[in-house]
Amino acid sequence: MKKKIFVVVTIIVLFFYYTIISNYSFADDEIDEESDDIESLIVSSNNIDEDINLNSRIAVAYDRESGRVIWGKDENKKTAMASTTKIMTAIIVIENCKLNEVVEISQKAAGTGGSKLKLKKGDKITVNDLLYGLMLRSGNDSAVALAEYVAGSVENFAELMNNKAKELNLKSTHFVTPHGLDDPNHYTTAYELAILADYALKNEIFSKIVSTKNCTITINGYPRNICNTNELLGNYPGVYGVKTGFTNNAGRCLVTAVKNDKMDIITVVIQADTKKDRTSDSIKLIKYIFNNYEKVNVEELLIEEFNNWKNINISRININRAKDKNINIKRDNINNKNIIVNKSDINNIKIIINAIYNYEAPVYKGNKLGEINIYVKNELLEKMNIYFDNEIQRKSFIDYFKKCLREATNIL
């Protein structure tokens, strides 16, 4: 009798483990998502002035215009990324498939754990609707179905993901799955995740999907309404994407694209303990940047500084044995005309110009003359070359002979 009771209890424990606990251990947004009052979190984050303290262990704020990190907290530390993985999954699919193609769901896809679109084996659904299921509902089954359709297997699809990571120069990112369930070889950094999100958002199809609050998809000809797991979308002004995530190793994650009338930024929070923390931290970070940072037109500062330097120093450039003393110089164009800096650092923007002033003819058009370095505090923002914009020939024997004749004529 005791043996039977033990067996029954064991079965019950195993049942609860595999239906609840195991799902939680690699769940995503569908499991254990408490409902938060976004308005109260916005109000509680109003007093973000000179300092910011986030509960999330990893975070970054990234300026989309300049491609710079504005603010970071262990932003280069490798970490699990949970369903933010699906940003890469979606862009690979969009770049390699026609959206109206129909996919038949495999047993493997239907049986994938974690958050689901609740697809069944044999279901038929378009690539387009799978993408919405992937990015709005965060369907792990959608991820596997798309991976199998594009590359034949999850393993082959991961290879496409890693090739894309190399193309984007994401040196601290590696993919194993299309959904992001925990794996020691599946990782990224907050900084590189922001770079990936920035790239994906430049695709109109991707941008449209992740900015969608809710939509109706069709499975086997029947409609189904799905909602976006991104709690800030539609609830915080200026938010237009991107993706939520949750696993045990990654904690609660949120990648957010948000803009106001002056800035367009991406924030990433990873390893938050609760959904409330990731929401609150994202709001805090957004408010902190918008309240304490300012966009500066560095190009205007550069033009003024370079023209002043040129007016003072062009006469100091000596080219020995030059046939022509007329010297034209130019500089490289600046990559980032505008940068976002902390208001307290605006006066710490420095433009340093270094040049060599003595040369031996001939000098050719394009020859480097010096460098311009732009700094904010000790951070090098940009490096540009100064170069000769005309060719200066060396004096020949005939030139010297003519000079001697002229001088002799003047004496006589």
Residue pairs with C-beta under 8 A, 6 or more apart in sequence:
22 113
23 31
23 113
23 114
24 31
24 32
24 248
25 182
25 247
25 248
26 113
26 114
26 181
26 182
26 247
26 248
27 114
27 115
27 246
27 247
28 82
28 83
28 114
28 115
28 138
28 140
28 179
28 180
28 244
28 245
28 246
28 247
29 83
29 115
29 138
29 229
29 244
29 245
29 246
30 114
30 115
30 116
30 137
30 138
30 229
31 114
31 115
31 246
32 246
33 229
33 275
34 274
34 275
34 276
36 231
36 275
36 276
36 279
38 231
38 232
38 235
38 236
38 279
39 235
41 276
41 279
41 280
41 283
42 236
42 283
44 280
45 280
45 283
45 284
45 287
46 287
48 284
48 287
48 288
48 291
48 292
49 291
49 292
50 292
52 71
52 284
52 285
52 288
54 73
54 269
54 281
54 284
54 285
55 272
55 273
55 277
55 280
55 281
56 73
56 251
56 252
56 269
56 270
56 271
56 272
56 277
56 278
56 281
57 73
57 74
57 251
57 270
57 271
57 272
58 73
58 74
58 75
58 77
58 79
58 189
58 190
58 268
58 269
58 270
58 271
59 71
59 72
59 73
59 74
59 75
59 190
59 267
59 268
59 269
59 270
59 281
59 285
60 69
60 71
60 72
60 73
60 75
60 190
60 191
60 194
60 267
60 268
61 69
61 70
61 71
61 72
61 265
61 266
61 267
61 285
61 286
61 288
61 289
62 68
62 69
62 70
62 191
62 194
62 195
62 198
62 265
62 266
62 267
62 268
63 69
63 70
63 263
63 264
63 265
63 339
63 340
64 198
64 201
64 257
64 264
64 265
64 266
65 264
65 336
65 338
65 340
66 336
66 338
66 339
66 340
67 195
67 198
67 336
68 336
68 339
68 340
68 381
69 75
69 191
69 194
70 265
70 289
70 293
70 340
71 285
71 288
71 289
72 190
72 191
73 190
74 190
75 189
75 190
75 191
75 268
76 172
76 189
76 190
76 191
77 189
77 190
78 172
78 187
78 188
78 189
79 187
79 188
79 189
79 190
79 249
79 250
79 270
79 271
80 180
80 182
80 186
80 187
80 247
80 249
80 250
81 180
81 186
81 187
81 188
81 193
81 245
81 250
81 253
81 270
82 180
82 182
82 245
82 246
82 247
82 249
82 250
82 251
82 253
83 115
83 138
83 140
83 179
83 180
83 243
83 244
83 245
83 246
83 247
83 253
84 180
84 188
84 193
84 242
84 243
84 244
84 245
84 250
84 253
84 255
84 268
84 270
85 143
85 175
85 177
85 178
85 179
85 180
85 186
85 245
86 134
86 135
86 138
86 143
86 178
86 179
86 180
86 243
87 193
87 196
87 197
87 200
87 242
87 243
87 255
88 161
88 164
88 165
88 175
88 196
88 200
89 134
89 143
89 146
89 147
89 157
89 161
89 178
89 179
90 131
90 134
90 135
90 200
90 206
90 209
91 164
91 196
91 199
91 200
91 203
91 206
92 150
92 157
92 160
92 161
92 164
93 127
93 130
93 131
93 146
93 150
94 131
94 203
94 205
94 206
95 203
96 150
96 160
97 127
97 149
97 150
98 127
99 126
99 127
99 128
99 131
99 205
100 126
100 127
100 128
101 126
101 127
101 149
102 124
102 125
102 126
102 127
103 124
103 125
103 126
103 127
103 130
103 145
103 146
103 149
104 122
104 123
104 124
105 119
105 120
105 121
105 122
105 123
105 124
105 125
105 141
105 145
106 121
106 144
106 145
106 148
107 121
108 144
108 148
109 119
109 141
109 142
109 144
109 145
109 148
110 119
110 120
110 121
110 123
110 141
111 141
112 140
112 141
112 143
112 144
112 179
113 140
113 181
114 140
114 179
114 181
114 247
115 137
115 138
115 139
115 140
115 229
116 137
116 139
116 140
116 141
117 130
117 133
117 134
117 137
117 139
117 141
117 142
117 226
118 139
118 141
119 125
119 133
119 139
119 141
119 142
119 145
119 219
123 219
123 220
124 219
124 220
125 133
125 145
125 217
125 218
125 219
125 220
126 218
127 146
127 149
129 217
129 218
129 219
130 139
130 142
130 145
130 146
131 142
131 146
131 209
132 209
132 212
132 215
132 217
132 226
133 139
133 141
133 142
133 217
133 226
134 142
134 143
134 146
135 209
135 210
135 228
135 243
136 209
136 212
136 214
136 215
136 226
136 227
136 228
136 229
137 226
137 227
137 229
138 229
138 243
138 244
138 245
140 179
140 181
143 177
143 178
143 179
144 154
144 178
144 179
146 157
146 178
147 153
147 154
147 156
147 157
147 158
147 178
148 154
148 157
150 157
150 160
151 157
151 159
151 160
154 177
154 178
157 178
158 175
158 176
158 177
158 178
161 175
161 178
162 174
162 175
165 173
165 174
165 175
165 196
168 195
168 196
168 199
170 188
170 192
170 195
170 196
171 192
172 187
172 188
172 189
172 192
173 187
173 188
173 189
173 192
173 193
173 196
174 185
174 186
174 187
174 188
175 186
176 183
176 185
176 186
177 183
177 186
180 186
180 245
180 247
180 250
181 247
182 247
182 248
182 249
182 250
188 196
190 268
190 269
190 270
193 255
193 268
193 270
194 255
194 266
194 267
194 268
197 241
197 242
197 243
197 255
197 257
197 266
197 268
198 266
200 206
200 207
200 242
201 207
201 210
201 241
201 242
201 257
201 266
207 240
207 241
210 230
210 240
210 241
210 242
210 243
210 257
211 233
211 240
211 241
212 228
213 227
213 228
213 233
213 234
214 225
214 226
214 227
214 228
215 225
215 226
216 223
216 224
216 225
216 226
217 223
217 224
217 226
218 224
228 234
229 244
230 239
230 241
230 242
230 243
230 244
230 254
230 256
231 244
231 254
231 275
231 279
232 239
232 254
232 256
232 258
232 279
232 282
232 283
233 239
233 240
233 241
236 258
236 283
236 286
237 260
238 258
238 259
238 260
239 256
239 257
239 258
240 257
240 258
240 259
241 255
241 256
241 257
242 255
242 256
242 257
242 266
243 254
243 255
244 253
244 254
244 255
244 278
245 252
245 253
245 254
245 255
246 252
246 253
246 275
250 270
250 271
251 270
251 271
251 272
251 273
251 278
252 269
252 271
252 272
252 273
252 274
252 275
252 277
252 278
253 268
253 269
253 270
253 271
253 272
253 278
254 267
254 268
254 269
254 272
254 278
254 279
254 282
255 266
255 267
255 268
256 266
256 267
256 268
256 282
256 286
257 264
257 265
257 266
258 264
258 265
258 266
258 267
258 286
259 265
260 290
262 294
262 295
263 289
263 290
263 293
263 295
263 340
265 286
265 289
265 340
267 282
267 285
267 286
267 289
269 278
269 281
269 282
269 285
272 278
272 281
289 340
292 342
292 343
293 340
293 341
293 342
293 343
294 340
294 341
294 342
294 343
294 346
295 338
295 339
295 340
296 338
296 339
296 340
296 341
296 346
296 349
297 337
297 338
298 334
298 336
298 337
298 338
298 339
298 349
298 374
298 381
298 382
299 334
299 337
299 338
301 349
301 351
302 334
302 351
302 372
302 374
305 351
305 353
306 331
306 351
306 353
306 372
309 353
310 329
313 355
313 357
314 327
314 329
316 357
317 327
317 329
317 355
317 357
317 359
317 369
318 357
318 358
318 359
319 325
319 327
319 359
319 360
319 361
319 363
319 392
320 358
320 359
320 360
320 361
321 360
321 361
321 394
321 395
322 361
322 363
322 392
322 393
322 394
322 395
323 361
323 392
323 393
323 394
323 395
323 396
323 399
324 392
324 393
326 390
326 392
327 388
327 390
327 392
328 388
328 389
328 390
329 369
329 386
329 387
329 388
329 389
330 386
330 387
330 389
331 372
331 384
331 385
331 386
331 387
332 372
332 384
332 385
332 387
333 384
334 374
334 382
334 384
335 382
336 381
336 382
339 376
339 381
341 349
341 376
345 376
345 377
348 375
348 376
348 377
349 374
349 375
349 376
350 374
350 375
350 376
351 372
351 373
351 374
351 375
352 372
352 373
352 374
352 375
353 370
353 371
353 372
353 373
353 386
354 370
354 371
354 373
355 369
355 370
355 371
355 386
356 369
356 370
361 392
361 393
361 394
361 395
362 391
362 392
362 393
362 394
363 388
363 391
363 392
364 388
364 391
365 388
365 389
365 390
365 391
366 387
366 388
367 387
367 388
368 385
368 386
368 387
369 386
369 387
369 388
370 385
370 386
371 383
371 384
371 385
371 386
372 382
372 383
372 384
372 385
372 386
373 380
373 382
373 383
374 380
374 381
374 382
374 383
375 381
